[in-house]
Amino acid sequence: MIKYTFLLLAVTALLFRLSVSACVSRPPCTNTAATRSTWCRGFDIDTNYYDKSPKTGRTREYYLTLEQITAAPDGFPRTIYAFNGSFPGPTIVADWGDTVKVHITNNLFDARNGTTVHFHGIRQNYTNQMDGVSSITQCPVPPGSSTTYVWKAIQYGTSWYHSHIGLQAWEGAAGSIVINGPATANYDHDLGPLFLSDWTHTPVDALYMSALNHGPPTLANGLLNGTNTWTRNAATLGKRLAVPVNTGESYRIRLINGAIDTHFKFTIDNHTMTVIAADFVPIVPYQTTVLDIAMGQRYDIVVEADQASLASNFWMRAIPQSSCSSNANADDIRGIIYYGTEPNTPSTTCYDYKDACVDEPMASLVPHLHLDAGKQDHSDDEVVGLNRAEGVFLWTMHSVSFNTSWTNPTLLQMHNNNAIASFATQDHVIQLDEANKWEYLIIHSTIPVPHPIHLHGHDFYILAQGNGPYDSSAAVKLFNPPRRDVAVIPASGHLVIAFKTDNPGAWLVHCHIGWHTDMGLALQFVEQYGVARELVDYARLNRTCKAWNDYAAAEGVVQYKYDDGI
């Protein structure tokens, strides 16, 4: 009897351990300085991450509160918007395959602003409602309220999160995202994100009126990871970002351009950069000394610390390109890379470069995972325009200046319209009802202004990009073309992108210049309308919309006529 009882207890304990182990997450995947291309459990740099990702069983949970604070990133104090009291906000870190849960609380009581949070470049595969775009996937979250976003990290690499209503992102409501995974080159240390931003000493909402009436304003400064210096009355305020390195070691740096209106050229004096990823796409490594990075784009680079024989301190430069915007401190947006125990002011000189707001060459951006683009099933041809009406400038695509309502987002319209799609002209909806078809988007501009175009919900394939009008008789690049989620239409040029309709939802396409985003340079794809409609949690959607409507009515908050809703 004793033996039987002992056996029963042992079996019960074993079953308990087995049941628990099924619920416990697996050990984290990792790699080493010499094995960065590997991951674990059959996943590595060669895995097609569009088809499969690790099942880690882990949830990474973050709590972010958006509030107004007084800060002086460059020594000039002003009110900014900040997540958890800092700019940039806390970095969201996850491993490839993790679930990410982000709780957002809006404490913008004085500003009387609603908010949303968008996770830039995250595919949100079959989770369109978590894309966090006001007027598209949700109503604004009012002050005093919270919401939670949940998504799967099916990609890996570098990105950022930011408010997606009005100009909040460029008042400071932004932070970095790092999703750990394999890489196409080895390195010793991961230095994490290097968040590049332009900066103003005047609230961007006030500058927006200038942009509407007169064109883009001159910005005051730029920041590297939220800091830089600024000279006032012969006194230097603020501080430089300083990064220590050790001779003979290599460093991964995750570059993010979170600017409102600045195309940067990034360079480190006397050092060569090996570029290993463009946005969320690992690429065949290539070397450069000067790197173009447009608004919304990311590049992962590896830098060898091999120049200590020349100097102990080197300038790290983010150089605004004057051919597409204006910055009052353009020559002094810098940080320091230093060998030794403490930084000093460098005396090094910059590499030569040509001032231009262009992408890195298509020939350089070769995806490591070879995927060809399919032949066109459907295409849309959009011409960028600039109109002046009622004394203000508004951008258009196909003669439509995008304008949507905070209180009637696209997903809510889809619910209320039942199975029949019906959208207003200014919603600028392109419906793509068939699954797994190839959509070609052709965008031309005769206006001498470049535009970084961002597509939500997809990596797109860049089939053609260049100056002048697009020649439809010319061959497009279908053989493993560059893939990413932000690409530049050159000034007076064209861009042809393609994607497969494999992700149901309402997906925004817009220029990532903040002024242009608010001034109507956008459209949206409603992909697989019927499937997308059934995926939405309408109780959640209606709850947020009711909270916003109640708040707006009580506080007298109305959407500005020339705020296009996103």
Secondary structure as the mmCIF struct_conf table of DSSP 4:
data_model
#
loop_
_struct_conf.conf_type_id
_struct_conf.id
_struct_conf.beg_label_comp_id
_struct_conf.beg_label_asym_id
_struct_conf.beg_label_seq_id
_struct_conf.end_label_comp_id
_struct_conf.end_label_asym_id
_struct_conf.end_label_seq_id
HELX_RH_AL_P HELX_RH_AL_P1 ILE A 2 CYS A 23
BEND BEND1 VAL A 24 VAL A 24
HELX_LH_PP_P HELX_LH_PP_P1 SER A 25 CYS A 29
TURN_TY1_P TURN_TY1_P1 ALA A 33 ALA A 34
TURN_TY1_P TURN_TY1_P2 ARG A 36 SER A 37
STRN STRN1 THR A 38 CYS A 40
TURN_TY1_P TURN_TY1_P3 ARG A 41 GLY A 42
STRN STRN2 PHE A 43 ASP A 44
TURN_TY1_P TURN_TY1_P4 ILE A 45 ASP A 46
BEND BEND2 THR A 47 THR A 47
TURN_TY1_P TURN_TY1_P5 TYR A 49 ASP A 51
STRN STRN3 THR A 59 ALA A 71
TURN_TY1_P TURN_TY1_P6 PRO A 73 ASP A 74
BEND BEND3 GLY A 75 GLY A 75
STRN STRN4 ARG A 78 PHE A 83
TURN_TY1_P TURN_TY1_P7 ASN A 84 GLY A 85
STRN STRN5 SER A 86 SER A 86
BEND BEND4 PHE A 87 PRO A 88
STRN STRN6 GLY A 89 ASP A 95
TURN_TY1_P TURN_TY1_P8 TRP A 96 GLY A 97
STRN STRN7 THR A 99 ASN A 106
TURN_TY1_P TURN_TY1_P9 PHE A 109 ARG A 112
STRN STRN8 THR A 115 THR A 115
STRN STRN9 VAL A 117 PHE A 119
TURN_TY1_P TURN_TY1_P10 HIS A 120 GLY A 121
TURN_TY1_P TURN_TY1_P11 ASN A 125 TYR A 126
HELX_RH_3T_P HELX_RH_3T_P1 ASN A 128 ASP A 131
STRN STRN10 SER A 134 SER A 134
TURN_TY1_P TURN_TY1_P12 SER A 135 THR A 137
STRN STRN11 GLN A 138 GLN A 138
HELX_LH_PP_P HELX_LH_PP_P2 CYS A 139 PRO A 140
STRN STRN12 VAL A 141 VAL A 141
HELX_LH_PP_P HELX_LH_PP_P3 PRO A 142 PRO A 142
TURN_TY1_P TURN_TY1_P13 PRO A 143 GLY A 144
STRN STRN13 SER A 146 LYS A 152
BEND BEND5 GLN A 155 GLN A 155
STRN STRN14 GLY A 157 SER A 163
BEND BEND6 ILE A 165 ILE A 165
TURN_TY1_P TURN_TY1_P14 GLY A 166 LEU A 167
HELX_RH_3T_P HELX_RH_3T_P2 GLN A 168 GLU A 171
TURN_TY1_P TURN_TY1_P15 GLY A 172 GLY A 172
STRN STRN15 ALA A 174 ASN A 180
BEND BEND7 THR A 184 ALA A 185
BEND BEND8 ASP A 188 ASP A 188
STRN STRN16 HIS A 189 TRP A 199
BEND BEND9 HIS A 201 THR A 202
HELX_RH_AL_P HELX_RH_AL_P2 VAL A 204 HIS A 214
BEND BEND10 GLY A 215 GLY A 215
HELX_LH_PP_P HELX_LH_PP_P4 PRO A 216 THR A 218
STRN STRN17 LEU A 219 LEU A 219
STRN STRN18 ASN A 221 LEU A 224
TURN_TY1_P TURN_TY1_P16 ASN A 225 GLY A 226
STRN STRN19 THR A 227 THR A 227
STRN STRN20 THR A 229 ARG A 232
TURN_TY1_P TURN_TY1_P17 ASN A 233 ALA A 234
STRN STRN21 ALA A 235 GLY A 238
STRN STRN22 LEU A 241 VAL A 245
TURN_TY1_P TURN_TY1_P18 THR A 247 GLY A 248
STRN STRN23 SER A 250 ASN A 257
BEND BEND11 ILE A 260 ASP A 261
STRN STRN24 PHE A 264 ILE A 268
TURN_TY1_P TURN_TY1_P19 ASP A 269 ASN A 270
STRN STRN25 MET A 273 ALA A 278
TURN_TY1_P TURN_TY1_P20 ASP A 279 PHE A 280
STRN STRN26 VAL A 281 THR A 288
BEND BEND12 THR A 289 VAL A 290
STRN STRN27 LEU A 291 ILE A 293
TURN_TY1_P TURN_TY1_P21 MET A 295 GLY A 296
STRN STRN28 ARG A 298 GLU A 304
TURN_TY1_P TURN_TY1_P22 ALA A 308 LEU A 310
BEND BEND13 SER A 312 SER A 312
STRN STRN29 ASN A 313 PRO A 320
TURN_TY1_P TURN_TY1_P23 SER A 322 CYS A 324
STRN STRN30 ASN A 327 ASN A 327
TURN_TY1_P TURN_TY1_P24 ALA A 328 ASN A 329
HELX_RH_3T_P HELX_RH_3T_P3 ALA A 330 ASP A 332
STRN STRN31 ARG A 334 TYR A 339
BEND BEND14 GLY A 340 GLU A 342
HELX_LH_PP_P HELX_LH_PP_P5 CYS A 350 ASP A 352
HELX_LH_PP_P HELX_LH_PP_P6 ASP A 359 PRO A 361
HELX_RH_3T_P HELX_RH_3T_P4 MET A 362 SER A 364
STRN STRN32 PRO A 367 PRO A 367
BEND BEND15 HIS A 368 LEU A 369
HELX_LH_PP_P HELX_LH_PP_P7 ASP A 372 GLN A 376
BEND BEND16 ASP A 377 ASP A 377
STRN STRN33 HIS A 378 ALA A 389
TURN_TY1_P TURN_TY1_P25 GLU A 390 GLY A 391
STRN STRN34 VAL A 392 MET A 397
TURN_TY1_P TURN_TY1_P26 HIS A 398 SER A 399
STRN STRN35 VAL A 400 VAL A 400
TURN_TY1_P TURN_TY1_P27 TRP A 406 THR A 407
BEND BEND17 ASN A 408 ASN A 408
HELX_RH_AL_P HELX_RH_AL_P3 THR A 410 ASN A 416
TURN_TY1_P TURN_TY1_P28 ASN A 417 ALA A 419
BEND BEND18 ILE A 420 ILE A 420
HELX_RH_3T_P HELX_RH_3T_P5 THR A 425 ASP A 427
STRN STRN36 VAL A 429 LEU A 432
BEND BEND19 GLU A 434 GLU A 434
TURN_TY1_P TURN_TY1_P29 ALA A 435 ASN A 436
STRN STRN37 TRP A 438 SER A 445
BEND BEND20 ILE A 447 PRO A 448
STRN STRN38 HIS A 451 LEU A 455
BEND BEND21 HIS A 456 HIS A 458
STRN STRN39 PHE A 460 ASN A 467
BEND BEND22 GLY A 468 PRO A 469
TURN_TY1_P TURN_TY1_P30 SER A 472 SER A 473
BEND BEND23 ALA A 474 ALA A 474
BEND BEND24 PHE A 479 ASN A 480
STRN STRN40 ARG A 483 ARG A 484
BEND BEND25 ASP A 485 ASP A 485
STRN STRN41 VAL A 486 ILE A 489
HELX_LH_PP_P HELX_LH_PP_P8 PRO A 490 PRO A 490
TURN_TY1_P TURN_TY1_P31 ALA A 491 SER A 492
STRN STRN42 GLY A 493 LYS A 500
BEND BEND26 THR A 501 THR A 501
BEND BEND27 ASN A 503 ASN A 503
STRN STRN43 GLY A 505 CYS A 511
BEND BEND28 ILE A 513 ILE A 513
HELX_RH_AL_P HELX_RH_AL_P4 GLY A 514 ASP A 518
TURN_TY1_P TURN_TY1_P32 MET A 519 GLY A 520
STRN STRN44 ALA A 522 GLU A 527
BEND BEND29 GLN A 528 GLN A 528
HELX_RH_AL_P HELX_RH_AL_P5 TYR A 529 LEU A 535
HELX_RH_AL_P HELX_RH_AL_P6 TYR A 538 GLU A 555
TURN_TY1_P TURN_TY1_P33 GLY A 556 GLY A 556
TURN_TY1_P TURN_TY1_P34 LYS A 561 TYR A 562
#
